[in-house]
Amino acid sequence: MRRGAWLVLVLVGAGLVAAGWAVRPRAWRANEGVNSDQVVREFAKIMSREVGAYHRALRPIAEDAEKDSGAIAAALTAIDARAAEAITKIQQHSKNARDQIDDMHELSLRTQDNRINRILAQARQAERSITQIATQARTDLQAHHH
């Protein structure tokens, strides 16, 4: 091949690489500048907020039940329904965080697994907290009206 043909091939190849970089998956672009430890820390904050939000959501339910003893059954149902909603949210946040870690292709598989395991452990702890809060709220409500 002549020198000009090689130059054209090199330029076309460089153009293809540049075009591929420009259209790389959105998930890769979203993770640029974010490291896996930040994802895990942010996930921990989200879990704390979700547990706190659930705990705050129970206050009006308990207050209504205290005013009207006939509302105990409805309050118990509401406590359980809110717990199910909170756990569903936690599971969705967990999936999103794990997907974000999975998309960090620069990480070794061992590091990815470590971060994902930390996220799963935090999610399990948040779910346990929700369950404990719900159990305590149910117990308090039932003890208050017996």
SVG drawing of the C-alpha trace seen along z (x, -y; Angstrom):
<svg xmlns="http://www.w3.org/2000/svg" viewBox="-64 -13 68 24">
<polyline fill="none" stroke="black" stroke-width="0.4" points="0.0,0.0 1.0,-3.5 1.8,-5.9 -1.4,-7.9 -3.6,-4.8 -2.1,-4.0 -2.7,-7.6 -6.4,-7.3 -6.8,-4.0 -5.2,-5.5 -7.4,-8.5 -10.5,-6.5 -9.6,-4.2 -9.0,-7.2 -12.4,-8.6 -14.1,-5.4 -12.5,-5.3 -13.6,-8.9 -17.1,-8.2 -17.3,-5.1 -16.2,-7.1 -18.8,-9.7 -21.6,-7.2 -20.5,-5.0 -23.3,-3.7 -25.0,-6.3 -24.3,-4.3 -20.5,-4.6 -20.8,-8.4 -22.9,-8.7 -20.2,-7.0 -17.3,-9.1 -15.8,-11.0 -17.7,-8.8 -15.8,-6.1 -17.3,-2.9 -16.7,-4.1 -18.8,-7.2 -21.6,-5.0 -21.5,-2.9 -21.4,-5.9 -24.3,-7.6 -26.3,-4.3 -25.7,-4.3 -27.2,-7.8 -30.2,-6.8 -30.8,-3.8 -30.7,-6.1 -33.1,-8.5 -35.5,-5.7 -35.5,-4.2 -36.0,-7.7 -38.9,-8.5 -40.6,-5.2 -40.2,-6.0 -41.7,-9.5 -44.6,-8.1 -45.7,-5.9 -46.2,-8.9 -49.5,-10.1 -50.8,-6.5 -50.1,-5.9 -51.6,-9.3 -54.8,-8.5 -55.1,-5.1 -54.7,-6.7 -57.6,-9.1 -59.9,-6.4 -59.6,-2.9 -61.6,-1.5 -58.8,-2.5 -56.3,0.0 -56.9,2.6 -56.5,-0.1 -53.4,-1.4 -51.8,2.1 -52.6,2.6 -51.1,-0.8 -48.0,0.0 -47.5,3.2 -48.3,1.5 -45.8,-1.3 -43.2,1.3 -43.8,3.1 -43.5,-0.2 -40.3,-1.1 -38.7,2.3 -39.6,2.1 -37.9,-1.3 -34.8,0.1 -34.7,3.0 -35.0,0.7 -32.2,-1.6 -30.1,1.4 -30.6,2.6 -29.8,-0.8 -26.6,-1.1 -25.5,2.5 -26.1,1.7 -24.0,-1.4 -21.2,0.6 -21.6,3.3 -21.2,0.5 -17.8,-0.6 -15.8,1.5 -12.5,0.1 -12.9,1.9 -11.6,5.4 -14.3,8.1 -13.1,8.6 -13.6,4.9 -17.0,4.9 -18.1,7.9 -16.8,6.3 -18.8,3.0 -21.9,5.0 -21.7,7.1 -21.4,3.9 -24.5,2.5 -26.4,5.8 -25.4,5.8 -26.5,2.2 -29.8,3.0 -30.4,6.0 -29.7,3.9 -32.1,1.2 -34.8,3.9 -34.2,5.3 -34.5,1.8 -37.8,1.3 -39.1,4.6 -38.0,3.8 -39.6,0.4 -42.8,1.9 -42.8,4.7 -42.2,2.1 -45.0,-0.1 -47.4,2.8 -46.5,3.9 -46.8,0.4 -50.1,-0.1 -51.5,3.2 -50.2,2.7 -51.6,-0.8 -55.1,0.4 -55.3,3.5"/>
</svg>
